[in-house]
Amino acid sequence: MIAAAGGDTHTLALTAEGRVYAWGYISQGTTNPPPDLMTNVIAIAAGEDTDMALRSDGTVAVWGNNGQGQTNVPSGLSQVAAIAAGSGYCVALKNDRSVVAWGNNWGATNRRRT
């Protein structure tokens, strides 16, 4: 294991081979990473009940609760360098240092910052 992340009632782990494992309370689907996350993942983030994975090609996968639209990755999102997940929202830092956020708007998400 090269990384771990803890959500509200679940845990994620990332192996050196780029595979994502998840366990814990399953009610929101957080313990069911998409099948395509078996290789090429370089970072993980666990939110309250939504999780993220950053692939080596700079794209993002999100799964779990979509009550605030947080699993709806913005169309065309690529060249991502880092990720973070919170309570009902997701954030991506792109290679050009801009930030893309989506999900609930409690923390001023849904805005592009540069």
N, CA and C of each residue as an Amber inpcrd file, in Angstrom:
protein
   342
   0.8480000  -1.1700000   0.0000000   0.0000000   0.0000000   0.0000000
   0.8970000   1.2380000   0.0000000   0.5390000   2.2060000  -0.8660000
   1.3170000   3.4440000  -0.9110000   0.5290000   4.6570000  -0.4430000
  -0.7990000   4.5090000  -0.3080000  -1.6230000   5.6120000   0.1820000
  -2.8800000   5.0610000   0.8220000  -3.4160000   5.8210000   1.7730000
  -4.6840000   5.4840000   2.4240000  -5.4660000   6.7750000   2.6220000
  -6.7770000   6.6530000   2.6150000  -7.6380000   7.8120000   2.8380000
  -8.8740000   7.3490000   3.5930000  -9.3190000   8.1490000   4.5370000
 -10.4850000   7.7920000   5.3380000 -11.6490000   8.7230000   5.0950000
 -12.8020000   8.1430000   4.8060000 -14.0370000   8.9020000   4.6750000
 -14.7920000   8.8640000   5.9880000 -16.0730000   9.1750000   5.9530000
 -16.8770000   9.2130000   7.1660000 -16.9800000   7.8410000   7.8140000
 -17.3080000   6.8190000   7.0310000 -17.4700000   5.4690000   7.5810000
 -16.8120000   4.4090000   6.7050000 -15.7680000   4.7890000   5.9970000
 -15.0970000   3.8610000   5.0910000 -13.6360000   4.2690000   4.9170000
 -12.8520000   3.3670000   4.3050000 -11.4320000   3.6000000   4.0820000
 -11.0600000   3.1780000   2.6710000 -10.1170000   3.9140000   2.0750000
  -9.5610000   3.5720000   0.7700000  -8.0830000   3.2560000   0.9240000
  -7.5960000   2.4000000   0.0500000  -6.1650000   2.1110000  -0.0130000
  -5.7550000   2.0610000  -1.4730000  -4.5260000   2.5010000  -1.7360000
  -3.9600000   2.4850000  -3.0780000  -2.6860000   1.6600000  -3.0420000
  -2.6020000   0.6850000  -3.9420000  -1.4120000  -0.1710000  -4.0030000
  -0.3740000   0.4240000  -4.9520000   0.8500000  -0.0810000  -4.8630000
   1.9300000   0.3610000  -5.7400000   1.6210000   0.0540000  -7.2040000
   0.7660000  -0.9150000  -7.4600000   0.3570000  -1.2660000  -8.8240000
  -0.7360000  -0.3400000  -9.3590000  -1.2060000   0.6070000  -8.5380000
  -2.2310000   1.5370000  -8.9760000  -3.6420000   1.0250000  -8.8350000
  -3.8550000   0.0780000  -7.9360000  -5.1840000  -0.4990000  -7.7280000
  -5.8110000   0.0840000  -6.4600000  -7.1230000   0.3590000  -6.5220000
  -7.8580000   0.9330000  -5.3980000  -8.6650000  -0.1460000  -4.6920000
  -8.5450000  -0.1820000  -3.3680000  -9.3600000  -1.0520000  -2.5170000
 -10.1680000  -0.1770000  -1.5720000 -11.3630000  -0.6300000  -1.2170000
 -12.2190000   0.1200000  -0.3020000 -12.9580000  -0.8360000   0.6140000
 -13.1770000  -0.4130000   1.8530000 -13.9450000  -1.2200000   2.7870000
 -14.5920000  -0.3140000   3.8220000 -15.5980000  -0.8530000   4.5040000
 -16.3320000  -0.1080000   5.5190000 -17.8180000  -0.1630000   5.2490000
 -18.5280000   0.8480000   5.7040000 -19.9760000   0.9500000   5.5610000
 -20.3190000   1.2030000   4.0970000 -21.2000000   0.4060000   3.5310000
 -21.4410000   0.4050000   2.0820000 -22.6650000   1.2110000   1.6440000
 -23.3800000   1.8610000   2.5170000 -24.6760000   2.4350000   2.1590000
 -24.6440000   3.3940000   0.9770000 -23.5940000   4.1240000   0.7520000
 -23.5430000   5.0970000  -0.3400000 -22.7300000   4.6090000  -1.5340000
 -22.2780000   3.3770000  -1.5310000 -21.5100000   2.8440000  -2.6500000
 -20.0330000   3.1800000  -2.5920000 -19.5770000   3.7330000  -1.4750000
 -18.1750000   4.1290000  -1.3740000 -17.2280000   2.9400000  -1.3610000
 -17.7090000   1.7800000  -1.0060000 -16.8410000   0.6040000  -0.9810000
 -16.8600000  -0.1600000  -2.2990000 -17.4360000   0.4460000  -3.3360000
 -17.5010000  -0.1680000  -4.6620000 -16.8080000   0.7040000  -5.7020000
 -15.4750000   0.7670000  -5.7000000 -14.7980000   1.5580000  -6.7340000
 -15.1250000   1.0170000  -8.1150000 -15.1690000   1.8850000  -9.1210000
 -15.4210000   1.4080000 -10.4860000 -14.4000000   0.3530000 -10.9020000
 -14.8160000  -0.6350000 -11.6680000 -13.9140000  -1.7210000 -12.0690000
 -12.6700000  -1.2560000 -12.8240000 -12.7360000  -0.1010000 -13.4860000
 -11.5690000   0.3490000 -14.2470000 -10.4590000   0.9360000 -13.3710000
 -10.6370000   0.8940000 -12.0530000  -9.6110000   1.4190000 -11.1480000
  -8.7280000   0.2980000 -10.6090000  -8.3940000  -0.6290000 -11.4700000
  -7.5370000  -1.7440000 -11.0870000  -6.0810000  -1.5000000 -11.4220000
  -5.8090000  -0.4690000 -12.2270000  -4.4390000  -0.0880000 -12.5690000
  -4.4100000   1.4090000 -12.8740000  -3.2360000   1.9670000 -12.9040000
  -3.0080000   3.3400000 -13.3510000  -3.5780000   4.4350000 -12.4530000
  -3.8740000   4.1380000 -11.1880000  -4.3120000   5.1650000 -10.2500000
  -3.0810000   5.6470000  -9.4860000  -2.9390000   6.9790000  -9.3640000
  -1.7630000   7.5300000  -8.6900000  -2.1000000   8.2720000  -7.4000000
  -3.3950000   8.5680000  -7.1670000  -3.7940000   9.2440000  -5.9320000
  -5.2500000   8.9300000  -5.6310000  -5.6000000   8.9680000  -4.3450000
  -6.9780000   8.7440000  -3.9150000  -7.3770000   9.8330000  -2.9260000
  -8.6810000  10.0660000  -2.8290000  -9.2210000  11.0040000  -1.8580000
 -10.5630000  10.4690000  -1.3820000 -10.7940000  10.5250000  -0.0820000
 -12.0590000  10.0670000   0.4860000 -12.7970000  11.2590000   1.0780000
 -14.0260000  11.4460000   0.6210000 -14.8790000  12.4730000   1.1980000
 -15.7850000  11.8410000   2.2350000 -16.7790000  12.5800000   2.6370000
 -17.7140000  12.0530000   3.6340000 -18.3420000  10.7570000   3.1430000
 -18.9160000  10.7870000   1.9530000 -19.5110000   9.5790000   1.3750000
 -19.3580000   9.5510000  -0.1420000 -18.3030000  10.1940000  -0.6290000
 -17.9400000  10.2060000  -2.0420000 -16.4270000  10.0700000  -2.1310000
 -15.9390000   9.2870000  -3.0690000 -14.5060000   9.0560000  -3.1990000
 -14.0170000   9.4180000  -4.5850000 -12.7020000   9.6640000  -4.6770000
 -12.0820000  10.0670000  -5.9290000 -10.8060000   9.2780000  -6.1620000
 -10.4720000   9.1060000  -7.4320000  -9.1930000   8.5250000  -7.8190000
  -8.6380000   9.3510000  -8.9680000  -7.3410000   9.6020000  -8.9180000
  -6.6450000  10.2960000  -9.9880000  -5.8580000   9.2680000 -10.7780000
  -6.1400000   9.1890000 -12.0720000  -5.4470000   8.2440000 -12.9460000
  -4.1400000   8.8600000 -13.4590000  -3.2260000   8.0060000 -13.8650000
  -1.9250000   8.4710000 -14.3530000  -2.0420000   9.3280000 -15.6150000
  -3.1560000   9.2410000 -16.3290000  -3.3480000  10.0700000 -17.5290000
  -3.9360000  11.4380000 -17.2130000  -4.1060000  11.7690000 -15.9110000
  -4.6140000  13.0760000 -15.5110000  -6.1140000  13.1980000 -15.4910000
  -6.8360000  12.0920000 -15.6040000  -8.2930000  12.1050000 -15.5030000
  -8.7130000  11.6350000 -14.1190000  -9.9830000  11.8630000 -13.7940000
 -10.5040000  11.6060000 -12.4530000 -11.7040000  10.6810000 -12.5220000
 -11.8060000   9.7730000 -11.5600000 -13.0040000   8.9440000 -11.3710000
 -13.5880000   9.2920000 -10.0050000 -14.9150000   9.3510000  -9.9250000
 -15.6010000   9.6500000  -8.6640000 -16.7330000   8.6480000  -8.4950000
 -16.9300000   8.1540000  -7.2730000 -18.0170000   7.2160000  -6.9980000
 -18.5340000   7.4300000  -5.5870000 -19.7220000   6.8880000  -5.3330000
 -20.3640000   7.0150000  -4.0220000 -21.6380000   7.8250000  -4.1260000
 -21.9440000   8.5810000  -3.0840000 -23.1620000   9.3860000  -3.0200000
 -23.0980000  10.5220000  -4.0370000 -24.2020000  10.7220000  -4.7540000
 -24.2830000  11.8080000  -5.7180000 -25.3820000  12.7910000  -5.3520000
 -25.7050000  12.8980000  -4.0730000 -26.7890000  13.7690000  -3.6240000
 -26.5930000  15.2340000  -3.9510000 -25.3640000  15.6710000  -4.1200000
 -25.0690000  17.0710000  -4.4370000 -24.4160000  17.2180000  -5.8130000
 -24.4530000  16.1630000  -6.6250000 -23.8450000  16.2010000  -7.9460000
 -22.3440000  15.9770000  -7.9370000 -21.8280000  15.5070000  -6.8160000
 -20.3820000  15.3730000  -6.6890000 -19.7770000  14.2290000  -7.4980000
 -20.5600000  13.2830000  -7.9650000 -19.9810000  12.2470000  -8.8360000
 -20.0710000  12.6240000 -10.3190000 -20.6500000  13.7730000 -10.6090000
 -20.7640000  14.2520000 -11.9910000 -19.4970000  15.0330000 -12.3450000
 -18.4510000  14.3080000 -12.7240000 -17.1790000  14.9410000 -13.0780000
 -17.4140000  15.8850000 -14.2560000 -16.9460000  17.1340000 -14.1550000
 -17.1530000  18.0730000 -15.2580000 -16.6240000  17.5180000 -16.5860000
 -17.3960000  17.7100000 -17.6170000 -17.0380000  17.2290000 -18.9480000
 -15.6860000  17.7980000 -19.3740000 -14.8450000  16.9260000 -19.8850000
 -13.5520000  17.3570000 -20.3890000 -12.4850000  17.5980000 -19.3380000
 -12.7770000  17.3140000 -18.0800000 -11.7700000  17.5230000 -17.0370000
 -10.5780000  16.6100000 -17.2830000  -9.4100000  17.2030000 -17.4300000
  -8.1850000  16.4490000 -17.6780000  -7.0040000  17.2530000 -17.1740000
  -5.8190000  16.7010000 -17.3080000  -4.5910000  17.3390000 -16.8560000
  -4.6620000  17.7110000 -15.3770000  -5.2080000  16.7920000 -14.5830000
  -5.3470000  17.0070000 -13.1430000  -4.0700000  16.5430000 -12.4490000
  -3.6160000  17.3400000 -11.4920000  -2.3910000  17.0370000 -10.7500000
  -2.6730000  16.5520000  -9.3340000  -3.7940000  16.9750000  -8.7360000
  -4.1250000  16.5870000  -7.3650000  -5.6340000  16.6510000  -7.1760000
  -6.1260000  15.8920000  -6.1900000  -7.5670000  15.8180000  -5.9280000
  -7.8500000  15.9290000  -4.4360000  -9.0910000  16.3350000  -4.1190000
  -9.5660000  16.3690000  -2.7400000 -11.0760000  16.1860000  -2.7600000
 -11.5920000  15.5220000  -1.7310000 -13.0340000  15.3070000  -1.6140000
 -13.4820000  15.7850000  -0.2430000 -14.6780000  16.3650000  -0.1910000
 -15.1990000  16.8620000   1.0710000 -16.5850000  16.3190000   1.3340000
 -17.3840000  17.1030000   2.0010000 -18.7500000  16.7260000   2.3380000
 -19.6870000  17.2270000   1.2400000 -19.8840000  16.4170000   0.2170000
 -20.7780000  16.7790000  -0.8820000 -20.1190000  17.5330000  -2.0140000
 -18.7990000  17.5790000  -2.0550000 -18.1200000  18.2580000  -3.1540000
 -16.7760000  17.6050000  -3.4530000 -16.2480000  17.8930000  -4.6440000
 -14.9490000  17.3930000  -5.0870000 -14.1610000  18.5530000  -5.6690000
 -12.8350000  18.4520000  -5.5690000 -11.9480000  19.5050000  -6.0500000
 -10.7960000  18.8670000  -6.8220000 -10.4190000  19.4930000  -7.9310000
  -9.2770000  19.0430000  -8.7260000  -8.3490000  20.2240000  -8.9780000
  -7.0710000  20.0290000  -8.7140000  -6.0410000  21.0020000  -9.0570000
  -5.4310000  20.5510000 -10.3730000  -5.5010000  21.4120000 -11.3770000
  -4.9810000  21.0500000 -12.6910000  -3.5060000  21.4160000 -12.8110000
  -2.8590000  20.8580000 -13.8080000  -1.4440000  21.1280000 -14.0480000
  -1.1550000  22.6030000 -14.2690000  -2.1270000  23.3580000 -14.7990000
  -1.9300000  24.7850000 -15.0430000  -2.1900000  25.6280000 -13.7890000
  -2.3850000  24.9630000 -12.6450000  -2.5970000  25.5610000 -11.3260000
  -3.9960000  26.1390000 -11.1380000  -4.9090000  25.8660000 -12.0750000
  -6.2970000  26.2630000 -11.8760000  -6.9890000  25.1880000 -11.0480000
  -8.0680000  25.5710000 -10.4050000  -8.8250000  24.6710000  -9.5400000
 -10.2330000  24.5320000 -10.1000000 -10.7160000  23.3020000 -10.1670000
 -12.0830000  23.0280000 -10.5990000 -12.7790000  22.3300000  -9.4400000
 -13.9550000  22.8390000  -9.0630000 -14.7170000  22.2540000  -7.9610000
 -16.1400000  22.0020000  -8.4180000 -16.7470000  20.9300000  -7.9220000
 -18.1260000  20.6120000  -8.2710000 -18.7900000  19.9100000  -7.1070000
 -20.1220000  19.9130000  -7.1430000 -20.8990000  19.3440000  -6.0510000
 -21.6770000  20.4520000  -5.3630000 -21.8340000  20.3620000  -4.0280000
 -22.6130000  21.3900000  -3.3330000 -21.8700000  22.7160000  -3.3480000
 -22.5810000  23.7780000  -3.0770000 -22.0060000  25.1170000  -3.1410000
 -21.8140000  25.7290000  -1.7500000 -21.8500000  24.9160000  -0.7120000
 -21.6840000  25.4480000   0.6390000 -20.3210000  26.0880000   0.8130000
 -19.3130000  25.5160000   0.1820000 -17.9560000  26.0380000   0.3120000
 -17.5050000  26.7710000  -0.9350000 -18.4300000  27.4410000  -1.6120000
 -18.1090000  28.2060000  -2.8260000 -17.5530000  27.3070000  -3.9210000
 -18.1350000  26.1110000  -4.0710000 -17.7170000  25.2380000  -5.1700000
 -18.4260000  25.6900000  -6.4400000 -18.3110000  24.8850000  -7.4710000
 -18.8860000  25.1840000  -8.7840000 -18.2960000  26.4410000  -9.3970000
 -17.0890000  26.7770000  -9.0160000 -16.4130000  27.9280000  -9.5890000
 -15.0270000  27.4990000 -10.0350000 -14.5590000  28.1380000 -11.0690000
 -13.2020000  27.8680000 -11.5530000 -12.3160000  28.9970000 -11.0620000
 -11.2610000  28.6390000 -10.3720000 -10.3320000  29.6360000  -9.8400000
  -8.9760000  29.4700000 -10.5210000  -8.3110000  30.5700000 -10.7450000
  -6.9690000  30.5080000 -11.3050000  -6.0130000  31.3020000 -10.4480000
